[in-house]
């Protein structure tokens, strides 16, 4: 046994160790809090490797251009600054109005457009009103719309087409040292680590134009909402060509409605072809994407995404949290690029259930209802499985109808209407009634928070479900397809 002196010495040593550990923890906590505070800023961010914002290869060579407008900027920009842009080494925001939002300056990219165009093109009525009366002069309908589809004549959206060519030219001037320019919109989520890894596969000295393919009037172009990328050489070529043919492109912009298509034509005219970067550049959100879609003989599941489109604030924060967990798992180097399948398993799969009330999983296959069945012939009805003829009776009947079809993965039921689907989608909550929806903000701006009364006639809330055993096989089959293709992450 220890004597009193020994016990005193031991107690003293324990006190010293405890003191050292306390001081060390306080220093660590202070450093951690400082790190978090640093990365919540909207200014330039990362200095050295961090589990939140690792110092990634070529991050200082890429300028991110975020295009917005005064009718949406206050709604859509803050979540960018709180999440993705907090790790981007260099970004700039182009708008139709100079203002400061959450400490970040937006720049009027239309300031140098010819005054004659501003006086004659109807789209500039909003621009002139905005610059005369300021943000306070914007009407409620201009800002937020007036129904499920927003304002029928969205002036901010119409004005947007004039920004594309000027913003490329302006980006070259504002970022003279950038070798790549990534262009995104207010509802575009960019996976920064993946974007840098993808661009590293290309030679920045060449005139590259990477886009999610879309056609309008035989014009191939990179869809703006999905994000598109220009190497410096490509941006210089199209900017020079545009300045040599200003009148031609001004006239074209007045006639057409899509600025990204006009930019695509100008790039083609300047000798720059678009590289089809699907599925890395993605036109859908986590809510709406079909995880097993095949385009250009490519299945997204096997590849690494760089963008998602039509992302609302909740989806932004969920995907941002997923990325932080991914980086924490793999350490300062960032680890392998997360693929679509990793995001599905991390964010979507845990939410799928046999039944979720007040949820629309966007099942859009066959519909079963009294109205639909009334238009079917007796022969058509006879060909149906018994469970299909009764699918619209209840949620459980709807489930049985889905189970009767081997390829059915999910279904939804609402007040005597059953939908089944062979596509797997997450969908979204519908636990409130939207009174006014904003296209600009990408969300409901005025809603009734009262829960739908599922017992009242005609008021039953929509419920959704997935056949979980089939979901498991779905995941296994897609994983196997990636192995069969040699685990190729990138389209180059």
N, C-alpha and C positions, 0 to 999 in steps of 0.2 A: 504493500500500500504506500501511496505517496505521503510524505510528510507535509506539514503546513507550508514550508518554504517551496517544496516542489509544486504543490498545488497553486501557490501564488505565482511561481514562474510560468506554469502552464496557462493559468488564467491571463497573465500578461501577454504571453505569446498569442493566445486566441484573440485578445483585444486588438493587438497590432494587426493580425491577419484580417480581422473583421474591418478594421479601419481602412486598410489598403484596398480590400474588395469594394467597400462602399465608395471610396474615392474613384476607383477604376470604373465602377458602374456609372457614377455621376458623370465622369468624363465621356464615357461611351454614349450615355443618354443625351448629353448636350451635343455631341457630334452628330448623333442620329437625328435629333430634332433640327439641327442646323441643316443637315442634308435634305430632310423633308421640306423645310422652308425654302431652300434653294430651288428645289425642283417644282415647287408650286408656282413659281414666277412665270410670267409670259415672255420673258426676255431670253437672251441666249443662255444656254444651260450648262451642259456637262463639261466638267474639267477633270479628266482622268476617269478610270474605271469606277463604276458604282453598281451595286445590285439593282438600283432603280434605273439609272441611265448609263449603261456601260459605254466606254469610249470605243466606238466601232470603226472598223476600217473604212476609209474614204468618206466618213461622215462630214468632214469639213469641205468636201468638194461638191456637195449636193445642196442646192437651194430649193426649198419647198415654197411654192407659190399657192397661197390660199385665196381663191376668188370668192367674193361675197358681194352684198349690196346692202344699202341702208335699211331696206325693208325686212331684212332677216338677220343682220349682223349681231345685234344685241341678243338675239335668241340663240343663235347657233355657234358663235365664236367662243364663248367662255369655256365650254366643255373641251374644246381643242386645247386651250391654254392650260387647263387643269390636267390634261392627259397627254396625248401624243406629242404636242408641240413642246412640252416641257423637256423632251429628250432630243429635239431636233436642233442641231448646231446652228442652222441659219434658215430662217423663214421670213417671208414678207407677205403682208395682206393687201390685196388690191380690191378696191371697192368703187363705188360711184360717189363717195363722200369721204372727206377727211375728218376723222374723229379718233378719239382714244377710247378703247374698250378694254377694261380690266388691265390697264397699264400698257396696252399694245396699240401702236398707231396703225390706222388703216389709211391707205393712200388712194386718192382719186385717180384711177387709171384712164379716165375719159377726159381729163383736163385738156389734152392736146388735140382732141378730135376737132376737125374743122368747124368753125362757127356756122358755116352754111349748112352743114349736116345737122348741127344742133337746132338750127332754126326751122329746118324742113322735115326732118325725120320725126314722126309722131312719137316714137319711143322716148325722145328726149324731153317730153313735157314734164314727166316726173323729175328728171334730172334738174331742169330749170326751176321747178317749184321747190325742190329740195334745197337748192343752193340759194334761193331767194328767201325762203321762210325757215330753213333749218329743219332739224329732225322734228321739232315741235309742230311743224306744218303738215306732217304726214297724217292722213286720216286713218281712222280705225280699220276701215275696210282695206285700204292700201296695205296696211301693216299685217292684218290678220285674216283677211278673207271673210266670207259670210255663210259658210256652209260646208258640207262634207268634202267638196272639191275646191274650197278656197274661193277667192274672187274670180269671177268668170274672165275678167280682163285684168290679169295680174301685170301691172305696169312695171314692177321691178324685174319680173321674169322676162318681159319683152325687151327691156333695156339691156339685159345681160348679154345679148348676142353681140353688142358692140365692143365688148371688153376683150375678146379673145386675141385678136391680132395685136392691139395696142399693149396688152399685158406681156406678150412674148418680147416685143421690142423693148418695153420698159424694164423687164427683168434682166435683159442683157446689159442695160445701162446701170441698173441698181446693184447688180451682182457681177462685176467684171471678172472675178476670179473663179466663179462656179463653172464646173465642167458638165454638170447635169442640172436640169430643171424638172422638178416634179410638180405638176399642176393638179390641184384637188379643189373640191367644193366644200361648202359648209356641212353637208351631210355625208361626206366621204371620210371613212376611217382608214388611215394608213398604218400598216404595220411597219414601223421604221426599220427594225432589224432586218425584216424580210426584204424590204425595198432595197436596202443597201447591198444585201447579199445578191439580189437579182441583178442590180446594175453592174456589179463587179464582173458579171459574165460577159459584158459588152465592152468594146473599145470606144472610150469616150471621144477619141479623136475623129471618129466616123460620124456621119450625119444620121443619127438614130432617132426614130419616132416610134415609141412603143404605145400601143393603145388597145382598148377593148373594142373590137370591130363592130361597126354599125354603118348602115347605108341609108342615105336620103337622096333620092333622085340620082342614083348611080354614083354618088360621091361616097367613097370609103373614107371613114374618119374614126378617130379614137374618141369614144364617148366621154364627155367632160365629167359627168358624175362619177364614172368609174375611175377617174384619174387617168392622166396620160403623161408621158415623159419625153423630153427632148434633150438630146445631147447639145452641147454648146454649138457645135458645127451645124446641126440641123436648125437651131434657133437663129443663128446668124444668116443662114441661107434664106429662110422664110422671111425674116425681118427685112433683109435687103430687097428681096423680091416684092414684098408688100409696099415698101417705100417707093419702088419704081413704078408701081401700078395702083396708087392710092385711089384714084377715081373709079377704076374698075371694081375694086373690092368694096368700096363704099356703096356703089350701086348694087352689087350683089348682096351686101348685107341688108340694104333696104328691102330687097325683094324676098330674101329667105328668112327663116325663123330660128335656125339653129347656128349659133356662133361656132360651136365645135366643128360642125360640118364645113363652114366657110374656112376655118383654119386648116382643116384637112385638105380642102381643095387647093389652098394657097401652098401648102407643103408639097402636094403632088406637082403643082405648077412649077415649084422651085426645084423639082428633081429629087424630093425626099419621099420615099415610099414608107407606108406604115407597116410596122412589124406587129403581127397578130399575137398579142400577149395574153390572151385568154388561156387558162383561167386565173392567172396571177392578178390581173386587173378585173375586178368583179363588179357586176352591175346590180347585184342583189344584196340584201342585208341578212343578218343572222335570222331574222324573222321569216323571210320569204324564200330564201335560197333552197332549191331542190338539190340535196347533197349528192344525188346520184345522176345528175344530168350529164349528158355527153354532147359536146360540141367540138367540132374540128377533130374528132376522134380522140378527145382528151376528157378525162374524168377529173373534176377538181379534187376529189378525195386524195389522190396520190400526190398532189402538187402543193406548193407553199403559196398562200395568198399574200398579196401586197396591199390590196384595198378591198373594202366593202362599201356599198353605196346605200343610200336611203336609211342610214343609221340614225336612230333617235338617241337622246341623251342617255337613257338607261342602257342601251346596247353599247354605246361608247364606253361607259364606265365598266360594264361587265367584261368587255374584251380587253380593256386596259388592265383590269385586275388579273385576267388570265395571263397577259403578257408579263406582268410583274411576277406572278408565280412561276412562270416558265423561266425567266431570267434568274430568279432566286434558286431554282432547282439546278440550273446548269452553271451558275457562277458568273464571274465578271466577263468571261469571254463570250457570253451569250448563248453558247451551245448551238445545236442544230436549229435550222429554221423550222418553226412550228408549221405543220401542214393543215389543210382543211380537216383531215381526219382527227388531228390532235385537238383542234378547236371544237369539233363536233363532240368528241368524247369528254372534253373538259367543261364545255358550257351547255351543250344542247342535250346530250344523252341523260344527264342527271335530272333533267326537268320532265322527261317523258314519263307518262303514267298510263295505266289502263283507263283511268277516268280523271279528268280535270274539269271542274265546273267553272262557268264564267270564263271560258277560254275558247278561242277560235284557232284551230290548227290549220286553217286555210285548205281544208280538204276540198278539192275541186274536180273530182271525178264524176261518177254517176250520181244523179240525184234521185231520191225516192220521196214522193209526196203524192197526195190525192190529185193535185193538179197535173203532175207529170204522168202518173199512171192512167189518168182519164184519157190521155191522148194516145195511149198505146193500144195496139190491136190485141185481140184475144190471143192470137198466135204469139205475139211478143210477150204477153203476160205469162202464157203457159211455159215459155222457155226459161222463165225466172225460177230460181230456187225459192222454196217456200219462205225462207227467211228474208229474201229480197222483197217479196210481195208484202211482207209485214214490217219492212225496215223502218217505216215512218211512224210506227205505233209508239215506240219508246226508245230511250237511249240503249237499253239492253237489246232490243230488236235490231237496232242499227248496228250494234256490235256484231250480232249474229250474222247479219248480212255481209259485213266485212269479212268475218271469219269463213263464210261460205265460199269466198273467192280467194284462191291460193295466192294471188299477187297483191291483195289488199293489205296495206300497212297501217292505215289510220282512217278515222271517221269522225264526223261531228253530227250532233243532233240539236235541233232547235224548233220547238213548237210544231211538231208534225212534219218536219223536213229533215231527211237524213242524207248526208253526203259521205261517200266513201272515196278513197284515193289510193293509188299505187305509188304515189310520190310521198316522201317523208319530208315534212316541214314542221318547224316549231310553232309558228303563229304567235299570237299575242293575247293578252288579257282583255276581256270585254266586260269588266265589272262596273263600268260607269257609262253613262250615256253622253255622247259628245254633242254639245249644242252648237259650238262654232269651232271649225277646224282651220288651221293655218298651214297652207302649202309652204309658205316661206319659212315658218318655224319648224315644220315637219312634225307637228303635234297638235293635240286638242288644246285650245286656249280658253275654252269655257265649257265646263261639263257638270252634269248632275252626278254627285257622288253617291246617291242612293243606290243600293244594290237592286238589281232587277228581281222582281218578285216572281219566282219560278212557279208559284201555285196559281197566280192570277191568269185567267183566260187571255191568250194572245200575248202574254208577257214572259213566257218561259225563257230563261237565260240559256245561251248556247253552251253546250258541254262537248268536250272532245276527248278522244282516246286513241291509244296506239295498241296494236297487237304486239306485246312485248317480246314474245318468243320469236316473232318474225323480225322484229327490230334487231335482236341479237344475231340472227342469221344474216341480215342485211349488212351489219357491221363486219361480220366475219368474212362474207363474200367480197366486200369492197377491199378489206385489208389484203385478202388473197390476190385480188386483181393487181394491187400495187406490187406485190412480190413477184408476180408473173411478168411485170414490166420492168423489173430491174431497179425499182426504187428511184426513179428519175424525179427529181424535185423541180426542175426548171425547164421551161420551153425557151430554147435559144437558137 
